[in-house]
C-alpha cells in the first residue's frame, strides 16, 4: 500500500464512525415524542438515515462549511431537519417540540462512548508509526466537544483534528483530504480514510485518491459507482484488516 520512504496516514470520520450517532437521536426522539406517540415500532434507524440526509441538504443550502455555527438561519435549519424527518414517519412536530428535540439531541451528543475496539485500534496504529487524524464535518465548537467527550486528545493531536467549519470546506470536497496530505507530508496513495457516509466519506476520499475503508455498520446501500478498497462493519474487522 505504501512506499517505504513515505509516511502513511489514516484519518477517521467522527459521527457514526467513532461512536454510535443513532443513540443520541433515539434518546432525543424518545424524550420529546415518546410521551405523545407510541414508539414501539418506530423505525429509528431509517429515521436517523433521513435525518442525516436532511442535515446534509439543508446545510448545503446555508453554504456548507461552518453553516452549523450559531445563527438564526442555522437554528431554523436544525429545527427543520427534525420536522421534515419525523413528518416522513407520521409524527408532526410543533416548533416548540422541534426545539426541545434539537436541545435533547445536542445534549446527548456530549455523553458518548466510542465503538468497541475503536480506541484500542487508534492507539495501536499510532504506536506502529501511522499518522492518525480526524476529518469531520460540522461547526468547530460542536465537533470539538464530541472529540473531548471521547477523550481523543489523548490519542490524536489537535492539529490533526480537522473540522470542516474551521477549514472552509466540507466533505466530500477533495480539498479537505488534500489539506490533510499537505499538513502531514503524506501522499494520497499512502493515505487511508475510514468513514460511514457514502456521500461524504467514500466519495470525498476516493475523489482525492485516498484508499477508502467504508465503515458500513448499518448495512447501507452503495449510492454511486465509487469503489471503496474495503468494507467493514466492526472495529474487529477493521483491526484485522489493518494490523492483522
Secondary structure as GFF3:
##gff-version 3
##sequence-region A 1 244
A	DSSP	beta_strand	9	12	.	.	.	ID=ss1
A	DSSP	alpha_helix	21	33	.	.	.	ID=ss2
A	DSSP	alpha_helix	44	61	.	.	.	ID=ss3
A	DSSP	alpha_helix	72	88	.	.	.	ID=ss4
A	DSSP	alpha_helix	95	108	.	.	.	ID=ss5
A	DSSP	alpha_helix	118	127	.	.	.	ID=ss6
A	DSSP	beta_strand	131	136	.	.	.	ID=ss7
A	DSSP	alpha_helix	140	149	.	.	.	ID=ss8
A	DSSP	three_ten_helix	152	154	.	.	.	ID=ss9
A	DSSP	three_ten_helix	158	160	.	.	.	ID=ss10
A	DSSP	beta_strand	161	163	.	.	.	ID=ss11
A	DSSP	alpha_helix	164	167	.	.	.	ID=ss12
A	DSSP	alpha_helix	174	184	.	.	.	ID=ss13
A	DSSP	three_ten_helix	188	190	.	.	.	ID=ss14
A	DSSP	beta_strand	191	195	.	.	.	ID=ss15
A	DSSP	pi_helix	198	202	.	.	.	ID=ss16
A	DSSP	alpha_helix	203	207	.	.	.	ID=ss17
A	DSSP	beta_strand	211	215	.	.	.	ID=ss18
A	DSSP	beta_strand	230	232	.	.	.	ID=ss19
A	DSSP	alpha_helix	235	243	.	.	.	ID=ss20
###
